[in-house]
């Protein structure tokens, strides 16, 4: 088991990019079967999960916005646990709804804020 702070992020990004490139090449060849298999491989890959969790919890501009569960930040241990979970299997929690004003108007538009796990999925 790796620790969050010791992960080589350039290697993780390279692995995800290689899979994405292979998916693109298969789609350009018209090879639908291998493209679907590669897409499933990408969804199940550990590198893609790690990168998704990192983007949601560290790189995203709205990373400190709490969802329905009230979680604003994740510790490195919590990030590792989240990346080890199967993100696509669980049922989605309801989103937190906030009304924000539209620019140059008195109207407001809805903004849904999901929980961290749903953002990573």
C-alpha positions as CSV (number, residue, x, y, z in Angstrom):
1,X,0.0,0.0,0.0
2,X,1.4,3.4,-1.0
3,X,1.1,6.5,1.1
4,X,-0.5,9.5,-0.6
5,X,2.6,11.7,-0.3
6,X,5.0,9.2,-1.9
7,X,3.0,8.6,-5.1
8,X,4.9,9.4,-8.3
9,X,2.3,11.6,-10.0
10,X,4.2,12.0,-13.3
11,X,4.1,8.2,-13.7
12,X,0.4,8.0,-12.8
13,X,-0.4,10.7,-15.3
14,X,1.7,9.0,-17.9
15,X,-0.1,5.6,-17.4
16,X,-3.5,7.3,-17.7
17,X,-2.4,9.2,-20.8
18,X,-1.1,6.0,-22.4
19,X,-4.4,4.3,-21.9
20,X,-6.3,7.3,-23.2
21,X,-4.1,7.3,-26.3
22,X,-4.7,3.6,-26.9
23,X,-8.4,4.2,-26.7
24,X,-8.2,7.1,-29.2
25,X,-6.1,5.0,-31.6
26,X,-8.6,2.1,-31.4
27,X,-11.4,4.5,-32.2
28,X,-9.6,5.9,-35.2
29,X,-9.0,2.4,-36.5
30,X,-12.7,1.7,-36.0
31,X,-11.9,-1.2,-33.6
32,X,-14.9,-0.9,-31.3
33,X,-14.3,-4.1,-29.4
34,X,-10.8,-3.2,-28.3
35,X,-11.9,0.4,-27.7
36,X,-14.6,-0.8,-25.2
37,X,-12.1,-3.2,-23.5
38,X,-9.6,-0.4,-23.1
39,X,-12.3,1.9,-21.7
40,X,-13.2,-0.7,-19.1
41,X,-9.5,-1.1,-18.3
42,X,-9.2,2.6,-17.8
43,X,-12.2,2.8,-15.5
44,X,-10.8,0.0,-13.3
45,X,-7.2,1.1,-13.3
46,X,-5.7,2.2,-10.1
47,X,-3.9,5.1,-11.8
48,X,-7.1,6.6,-13.1
49,X,-8.7,6.4,-9.6
50,X,-5.7,8.1,-8.0
51,X,-5.7,10.8,-10.6
52,X,-9.4,11.4,-10.2
53,X,-9.2,11.7,-6.4
54,X,-6.2,14.0,-6.7
55,X,-8.0,16.3,-9.2
56,X,-11.1,16.5,-7.0
57,X,-9.5,16.9,-3.6
58,X,-6.4,19.0,-4.5
59,X,-6.3,20.5,-7.9
60,X,-10.0,21.5,-8.3
61,X,-10.9,25.2,-7.7
62,X,-14.0,24.2,-5.7
63,X,-12.2,21.6,-3.6
64,X,-13.1,23.2,-0.2
65,X,-16.9,23.3,-1.0
66,X,-18.8,20.9,1.2
67,X,-21.5,18.7,-0.2
68,X,-24.5,17.2,1.6
69,X,-22.2,15.3,4.0
70,X,-20.4,18.4,5.1
71,X,-16.9,17.2,4.3
72,X,-14.7,20.1,3.2
73,X,-11.2,18.5,3.2
74,X,-9.7,15.0,3.0
75,X,-6.6,13.9,4.8
76,X,-4.0,11.9,2.8
77,X,-5.2,8.8,4.5
78,X,-8.8,9.5,3.5
79,X,-7.7,10.2,0.0
80,X,-6.0,6.9,-0.2
81,X,-9.1,5.1,1.1
82,X,-11.2,6.9,-1.4
83,X,-9.0,5.9,-4.3
84,X,-9.0,2.2,-3.2
85,X,-12.9,2.1,-3.2
86,X,-14.8,1.1,-6.2
87,X,-16.2,4.5,-7.2
88,X,-18.6,3.4,-9.8
89,X,-20.4,0.7,-7.8
90,X,-22.0,2.8,-5.0
91,X,-25.3,4.6,-5.1
92,X,-25.0,8.4,-5.7
93,X,-25.9,10.6,-2.7
94,X,-28.1,13.7,-3.3
95,X,-26.4,16.9,-4.2
96,X,-26.4,20.1,-2.2
97,X,-28.4,22.8,-4.1
98,X,-27.4,26.4,-4.0
99,X,-28.9,29.3,-5.9
100,X,-26.3,31.7,-7.3
101,X,-27.1,35.0,-9.1
102,X,-26.8,35.2,-12.9
103,X,-24.4,38.0,-14.1
104,X,-26.2,41.2,-15.3
105,X,-29.6,39.9,-14.1
106,X,-31.7,39.6,-11.0
107,X,-32.4,35.9,-11.7
108,X,-30.7,33.1,-10.0
109,X,-29.6,29.7,-11.3
110,X,-29.2,26.4,-9.4
111,X,-25.8,24.9,-8.6
112,X,-25.6,21.3,-7.4
113,X,-22.6,20.4,-5.2
114,X,-22.0,16.6,-4.9
115,X,-20.0,14.9,-2.2
116,X,-16.3,14.1,-2.7
117,X,-16.8,10.5,-3.6
118,X,-19.3,11.3,-6.3
119,X,-17.0,14.0,-7.7
120,X,-14.2,11.5,-8.1
121,X,-16.5,9.0,-9.7
